[in-house]
Amino acid sequence: MRIVVHGQQAFGKAVLERLLERGEDVVAVCTAPTKEGKPEDPLAELAREKGLPLHQPASWKTPEALELMKSFDADVCMMAYVLLFVPEAVRDAPKFGTFQYHPSLCPHHRGPSSINWPIAMGREQTGLTIFWPDDGLDEGPILLQKTCAIGPDETLGDVYFKKLFPMGVDAMMESLDLVKAGVILKHDQRLDQGSYESWFKKANAEIDWSKPVADQYNIIRAANPAPGAWTTHKGETVQIFDSARADGEGTAGQVVEVSSEGVTVQGNGGRIIIKRVRPAGGDKQPAADWAASAGLSAGDILGS
């Protein structure tokens, strides 16, 4: 089966590596153009290393892009982490069309920050979807889905790199095998319902110490490692990364203790032990080191 791999970054590279390990016939690799002054995408690097035809059009909305996809004479296109919009005519150019990976249980959490949001909302489960994209936002018939638990202390990084990334590579291979077996049913379980959330941005990652401590902790986990939850101290922003929950009552936002373990801050109905931070203009560091350099002490109020 003649395959086009269309993707970006580490996930796209991992999918291509697996295909080559399996001895699949990859006839072309497509990825976003390399930006001036930026390192080349890992997928593009691997394609060049393996001598595979590499194409990096700035847009897929042109007649030239459509002719390019047709020229591959492909059976299927596998979209692994694609940010550029690809129109229907291009997606349908391969014999069996195009399927795509999305790291959520669609139709829930469609959108660009689909891993952050379920953690921020306190969900205990998420997963991935392989689907046949149409022109909507993460919409189209589902090919397969896989689920995974979100542990009570797991962060964005934990859920993606330890679960959704390796599961996703396996699911892309399973999907290819389904297509090879003739299972290309574009059935009625569509993705145009459910929730769509936009980017999980800095504004979404601000810690409101007056909210329930579970909500605060979920935001910190959902924003670790990006975009980084944050609060303020003496008007200066500090991002919060690794943390833990603890029991205790007191004034919301007040620093209860500074120790070698970190900075313990009172929330609403419990406490957060901040273990790793990044102050404005600085690097990530143990919270105890930041507290010493910033003159933070018990009784200070964060977020004011």
Buried (B, 14 or more C-beta within 10 A) or exposed (E): BBBBBBBBBBBBBBBBBBBBEEEBEBBBBBBBBEEEEEEEBBBBBBBEEEEBEBBBBEEBBEEEBBEBBEEBEBBBBBBBBBEBEBBEBBBBBBBBBBBBBBBBBBBBBBBBBBBBBBBBBBBEEBBBBBBBBBEEBBBBBBBBBBEBEBEEEBBBBBBBEBBBBEBBBEBBBEBBEBBBEEEBEBEEBBBBEBBBBEEBEBEBBBBBBEBBBBBBBBBBBBBBBBBBBBBBBEEEBBBBBBBBBBEBEEEBBBBBBBEEBBBBBBBBBBBBBBBBBBBEEBEBBBBBEBBEEBEBEEEBBBBE
